[in-house]
Amino acid sequence: SQQGEEDPQALSIQEGENATMNCSYKTSINNLQWYRQNSGRGLVHLILIRSNEREKHSGRLRVTLDTSKKSSSLLITASRAADTASYFCATDERVKGKLIFGQGTELSVKP
Amino acid sequence: EAQVTQNPRYLITVTGKKLTVTCSQNMNHEYMSWYRQDPGLGLRQIYYSMNVEVTDKGDVPEGYKVSRKEKRNFPLILESPSPNQTSLYFCASSPTRSYGYTFGSGTRLTVV
């Protein structure tokens, strides 16, 4: 079962612009995580937000979590060409402790 | 260097020939997990393990087996591979539920 659904599926922006990706999920969660994947490579953990947190920052990344709407967003500010990758949200299901991934947003940042 | 190591990176095999993909982590992590990634389907969890001798099924466990006899190793076994198991496989580990996972570099498996 897919827990997270991401929107948009693909996003193309110019360098310097901000990129926003959204994730919706269905069940109660312990935490929500965001990962980046460069083409065909392993995923890299970016940031984790716990269910009792509403916002978190890490460098150029800002993550928000709205548990009442079961949704999260990832904002990348001042994007760079090197940010071009696929971004996945993953939810840690509260009951079973499984980490379930969404299908990802493909971000392209043009120089 | 802290890492998750998968082997092999690439494998082409024939239908029905048993194979094992190894996964090893050097970070003393308790949680380990296997995922497969397919175009249009994203990452789907195959099995996960919360500690030695504790494993549970993910969303697509059929046709796969795992074991967790030692903390560092979590091999994925395909007893009788079929073409629909052609995929990109990832192993990942985490200290606990409240931390992000560290992923291996992936194993690209083709079953003909």
Contacts between the chains, C-beta under 8 A, distances in Angstrom:
chain1	res1	chain2	res2	distance
A	1	B	59	5.7
A	2	B	42	6.7
A	2	B	44	7.9
A	30	B	97	5.9
A	30	B	98	7.3
A	31	B	97	7.6
A	31	B	98	6.4
A	33	B	100	5.4
A	33	B	101	7.7
A	35	B	100	7.6
A	35	B	101	8.0
A	35	B	103	7.9
A	40	B	88	7.1
A	40	B	106	7.2
A	40	B	108	8.0
A	41	B	105	6.7
A	41	B	106	6.9
A	42	B	4	7.9
A	42	B	90	6.2
A	42	B	103	3.9
A	42	B	104	5.7
A	42	B	105	4.9
A	42	B	106	5.6
A	43	B	43	7.7
A	43	B	90	7.0
A	43	B	92	7.5
A	43	B	101	7.6
A	43	B	103	4.5
A	44	B	103	7.2
A	45	B	100	3.2
A	45	B	101	6.1
A	45	B	102	7.0
A	45	B	103	7.9
A	46	B	100	7.9
A	47	B	100	7.9
A	48	B	98	7.5
A	48	B	99	6.9
A	48	B	100	5.2
A	50	B	98	7.2
A	88	B	42	7.3
A	88	B	43	6.9
A	92	B	97	5.8
A	96	B	56	7.5
A	97	B	48	7.9
A	97	B	50	6.8
A	97	B	97	5.6
A	98	B	45	6.0
A	98	B	48	6.3
A	98	B	56	7.8
A	98	B	58	6.3
A	98	B	59	7.9
A	99	B	33	6.6
A	99	B	45	7.0
A	99	B	48	7.6
A	99	B	101	6.6
A	100	B	45	6.6
A	100	B	59	7.5
A	101	B	35	7.3
A	101	B	42	5.6
A	101	B	43	4.0
A	101	B	44	7.7
A	101	B	45	7.8
A	102	B	42	6.4
A	103	B	40	7.7
A	103	B	41	7.3
A	103	B	42	3.7
A	104	B	42	6.0
